[in-house]
Amino acid sequence: MPNFKSEASAHAGALPCVATPTLSAVLLMALLAAQPRVAAATDPVTAPEATAAGVEDTAARGLERYQEARPAHFVDWLADGSLLIATRFGDTRQIHRLRAPLGMREQLSFEHGEVQAATARPYGGDAFVYQSSADGGRTGSLRLLRLADHSVATLTHGGFRDDPPLFAHDGQRIAFSSNRASNADRAIYVLDTGDPSAGPRLVAGGTGERWRVFGWSADDTRLLLGRESAGADGFELGFVDLQTGAISPLQLPVAATTRAHRAEPPRTLRARDARLAPDGHGLLVLGYADQPGASADFVTLHYLDPGTGESRELVPGTTHDVELFDASADGRYLAYTINDDGVSRLMLVDQKAKLESVVGDVPVGIIHSLRFDPTGTRLALSVEGALSPEDVYVYEPATQALTRWSAGERGLTDPATLFSPQLRHFPTWDRVEGQPRVLSAFVYGAGAALAPGAPPRPVLIVLRGAQGAQFRPGYDPFLQYLVNELHFVVVAPNVRGASGYGRSFRALGDGALREDAARDVGSLLAWLGLQDGLDRERTFVMGEGAPDDLALAVLAQYGDRLQGAIAAGPPNVPPLPSPVTIRRPVLLAAVTPASAPEDSAVAVPSDPFAILAFRLRSAGTSARYVRLSGDLSGWEDSAGRDAYELAVTDFLAQLLR
């Protein structure tokens, strides 16, 4: 397959940067304008223009074939060695059981809404608790399903979000976080599944606090908890005594002092994830191994014994973020994954033989879950590839055998037509140690664009990597549709501010430095201009999630090189550019929960996207506004996702004419 030109052949100098007013400036312009009449639901200023009915058959042709993928996600082990997995049944995700590799899926839950998560009862394996939600995850109830007779007992209910629980070693009690005290808070509760009528008992929490439970002590008398703190990375760890309610923060060991240096004050241990180590004394802690006066750049895994103060890194000198980990019950094996430029790598440590190895047979993609079985001889994991939905595999360290347990479904999509993204690098506008800073991008459809005699293809730049997110090459049927049916080359860069490349790189996109991320896209445009097979006159940008305002800022600055933009996400993300700086067509998709209120007392909906659409139209710019129910990281239902993809398809197809 032909490749893009080497980044060494491209040059990008400093590109002009136009300052973008804050959201308050946009609102002020709207208020100064003459107050228009109250808009009806069919008013073209506010009503969605891009609906399923408005999509031309030629643009929507074949889209349904790409929307029927059915992934399988590993949930937990059962005591008999079978697996609990989550997979879609109809339009909702339910819990199924797999008894053998590639065996028949046995459906266990039959909820009207989504089953978000589940956890098996330890040791006995005769039951599991799952979280059910009928409103897109805003609330969640816990239910106990007994495998012997498939009976279901409701453990919690009401208008609260009770998060997935952790079982105590006794197999009876569960601990979970919930917003029962306040929608803005998260407190920790314990419930006896043998007597749910007694109700959940509050064990930790208070006004303005958000807690998470990480595990039970070996004797089930304490819980390992984490508390969020503003502006901090990770949770503050501590134990709560279930009898007294006393909370004991976990503190890092104090460095030895000398005459020249004062003793450092104790620091509370922070972590992204943690659990009790198999030895029963220490903790396995996932987080930054910061030292006094020095900050670590990557997330790593370390061991801490609170009693002795012993602390050691289990993944020393890493230049990649550690993401997931698990240890076998006997402590012999330690498994963890690293994020290597968006792709997951599975590592296995045999702590008895003191050997570390890469599990090389795992399909290239993103690993989403990782857990040893109770015997410690098998490791289950879920892997999502660029060409296939998420599937479940089991790895046996003793034999190094990797076995596929589920067969994800692509719907009616022909796998031969799918494009594997190519990882490419391009120079940006600034320099590091005298050399141009180099950023990465995943490119879909490059081979088709560069085939001999092929016509130039339009380009869609997808921005999902600003402000803490990272574009990763998972299974994305919609991008495959855009490449196959609308003949786009899709380019997904990770500009500064993205996670996965170290804490210092992520900080480059904070605050006032956000404009530098837009300049990165300008450098990408310059690099794309040097590639063969691309139609430079038909280049578009699409921002989804947090980077939606970045797409608008890019359109405002580089409108002479772009034909249009799509901004989709929560409509309350400032800053947005001034309407006078945008002259190209825009699709503004406000993705909000179904329960979000609308303000009928004003002329247009109160979200910033609707206001910006109104002002753009007033200035003579083509602007579409559509309001959708859901969340780009997890739609409330497939209808919301389908409506969004149809809106984008129609918008792009019309501009490609």
SULSULGI-V206580 format. One record per backbone hydrogen bond with DSSP energy under -1.0 kcal/mol. NH is the residue of the N-H (numbers start at 0). CO is the residue of the C=O. Records with the same first field share a line. If there is no record, write none. Layout:
NH: CO / CO
This chain:
8: 5
9: 6
25: 21
26: 22
27: 23
28: 24
29: 25
30: 26
31: 27
32: 28
42: 39
45: 42
46: 42
50: 48
54: 51
59: 55
62: 59
65: 62
69: 408
71: 389
72: 85
74: 83
75: 83
77: 81
80: 77
82: 97
83: 75
84: 95
85: 72
86: 93
88: 91
91: 88
93: 86
95: 84
96: 105
97: 82
101: 404
102: 99
105: 96
107: 94
108: 94
113: 132
114: 92
115: 130
118: 128
120: 126
123: 121
127: 144
128: 118
129: 142
130: 116
131: 140
132: 113
139: 159
140: 131
142: 129
143: 152
144: 127
145: 150
146: 125
149: 145
152: 143
154: 141
155: 141
161: 139
162: 176
165: 174
167: 172
170: 167
173: 190
174: 165
175: 188
177: 186
184: 181
185: 208
186: 177
187: 203
188: 175
189: 200
190: 173
192: 171
194: 191
197: 194
198: 195
200: 189
202: 187
203: 187
208: 205
210: 185
211: 225
213: 223
214: 223
216: 221
219: 216
222: 239
223: 214
224: 237
225: 211
226: 235
227: 209
231: 228
234: 270
235: 226
236: 268
237: 224
238: 247
239: 222
240: 245
241: 220
244: 240
247: 238
249: 236
251: 266
268: 249
270: 234
271: 285
272: 285
274: 283
276: 281
279: 276
282: 303
283: 274
284: 301
285: 272
286: 299
289: 287
290: 293
293: 290
299: 286
301: 284
302: 311
303: 282
304: 309
308: 304
311: 302
313: 300
314: 300
321: 298
322: 336
325: 334
327: 332
330: 327
333: 348
334: 325
335: 346
336: 323
337: 344
338: 320
339: 342
342: 339
343: 364
344: 337
346: 335
347: 356
348: 333
349: 354
350: 331
353: 349
354: 349
356: 347
358: 345
359: 357
365: 383
367: 381
370: 379
372: 377
375: 372
378: 394
379: 370
380: 392
381: 368
382: 390
383: 365
384: 387
390: 382
392: 380
393: 402
394: 378
395: 400
399: 395
402: 393
404: 391
405: 391
408: 69
412: 409
416: 413
417: 414
421: 442
423: 440
425: 438
427: 436
431: 434
434: 431
436: 429
438: 425
440: 423
441: 491
442: 421
443: 489
448: 444
449: 445
453: 450
456: 532
458: 537
459: 488
460: 539
461: 490
462: 541
467: 496
468: 465
473: 471
479: 475
480: 476
481: 477
482: 478
483: 479
484: 480
487: 481
488: 457
489: 443
490: 459
491: 441
493: 439
496: 504
497: 494
502: 296
505: 501
506: 502
508: 505
509: 506
512: 509
513: 510
515: 512
517: 513
518: 514
519: 515
520: 516
521: 517
522: 518
523: 519
524: 520
525: 521
526: 522
527: 523
528: 524
529: 526
530: 527
534: 456
535: 533
537: 534
539: 458
540: 563
541: 460
542: 565
543: 462
544: 567
547: 544
550: 546
551: 547
552: 548
553: 549
554: 550
555: 551
556: 552
557: 553
560: 557
562: 538
564: 584
565: 540
566: 586
567: 542
568: 588
580: 577
581: 578
585: 621
586: 564
587: 623
588: 566
589: 625
590: 568
591: 627
595: 592
607: 570
610: 606
611: 607
612: 608
613: 609
614: 610
615: 611
616: 612
617: 613
618: 614
619: 616
620: 615
623: 585
625: 587
627: 589
629: 591
633: 630
640: 636
641: 637
642: 638
643: 639
644: 640
645: 641
646: 642
647: 643
648: 644
649: 645
650: 646
651: 647
652: 648
653: 649
654: 650
655: 651
